[in-house]
Amino acid sequence: MRRGTNSLEVKKLNRNRIFRYVHSQSETSMPDISAALDISGPTVLTIVKELKSAGVVEEVGELKSTGGRKAKAIASVRDVRYAVGMDITENHVGFVYTDLGRKALKHERIRKHFRNEESYFREIGELLGEFVARNRIPEEKIEGVGIALPGIVDRQKNILNGSHVLGIHEVSWEKWAAHIPYPCELLNDANAAAITEDVCCKRPESNLVYLSLSNSVGGAVIFADEMKSNEGIPAITDNTTMYMGNNWRSGEFGHMVIHPEGKTCYCGKKGCLDAYCSALNLAELEDGNLRAFFDKMESGKEEYRQIWDEYLGNLAIAVDNLRMCFDCEVVLGGYVGNYMKPYIGRFQSLAAEKNIFSGGGDYVRVCQCREEASAYGAALYQIEKYISKI
């Protein structure tokens, strides 16, 4: 507890701690809450009554007797709020919705080529409305919509500073929100996918670097709770937070130079990781079909095998650099990450060859969420914002 914290702040903190504890359990009791959080019984009783009145917790029966009077079982109300996530790509729009249970209740991907035109923004608003109606999501319970975008997003200003993939710059959230009847916010797609990985994959509470290998290369850095959250973005969970940098540009790993004076990147520099490891390097060999690249490589096309070997070699340089910088787990995500599972053992060996410290390459792994991870994370961000206000 920091010095100068007043009683109102203490109560607010305890209220959120109690809700989070209840929410983390399938069911619990007031004595269990008091013991787990070291908060007095009367305080727990008062706060639980408030949470029940607010409709976010409820009694769900009685716990088994341990010899005395049976304690009333308490659980959080998962469907008190919903959130929808959207992932905008060059050729698709992805949708996911979730509730306080944080499970993806439904995900869809619709082909829709991006156009920087008013008609496009109206159309995605219509698609969102159809998704909500199709899944019978109570509109009055929608807390907000998170919109994941492939570009640099300034969360404080809620503006897309620029997106090479979409070919747009300085686009405010208002343009996206004009046809969306719910509160909405913009997020970088790699940051959103990292949120999904952190929240839903039950990994140990530790630091993590997420490397997104899609049509552009990006990423995110997640720190355990000893790191202070950046102003303007809430903690991802009660134990982790995302590092955003001084100018909201952290995680732009695609512009690390891995080959000085190498290939020219779209940013103008030479030798950037993006020039070597974006998914386009593989997909463009099959008219944009990444799956076809891997299918033909596995069917024995030697040219593709050599290209893949070169890709992994370049990726190993980048992953080793990230390991040297952050000394933590590195997760491979994005379009290519979705296909990495059969090759992760081999890639870990490549990473181990570069590891100058003890241990091998098991610090690098494949993302566990492979379907609409960015849209999912954008929805989860809205749910966490709601929980942080309880």
Buried (B, 14 or more C-beta within 10 A) or exposed (E): EEEEEEEEEEBBEBBBBBBBBBBEBEBBBBBBBBEBBEBEEEBBEBBBEBBBEEEBBBEBEEBEEEEEEEBBBBBBBBEBBBBBBBBBBBEBBBBBBBBBEBEBBBBBBEEBEBEEEEEBBEBBBEBBBEBBEEBEBEEEEBBBBBBBBBBBBBBEBBBBBBBBBBEBBEBEBEBBBEBBEBBBBBBBBBBBBBBBBBBBEEBEEEBBBBBBBBBBBBBBBBBBEEBEBBEEBBBBBBEBBBBBEEEBBBBBBBBBBBBEEBBEBBBEBBBBBBBBBBBBBBBBBBEBBBEBBBEBBEEEBEEBEEBBEEBBEBBBBBBBBBBEEBEBBBBBBBBBBBBBBEBBEEBBEBBBEBBEEEEEBEBBBBBBBBEBBBBBBBBBBBBBBBBBEB
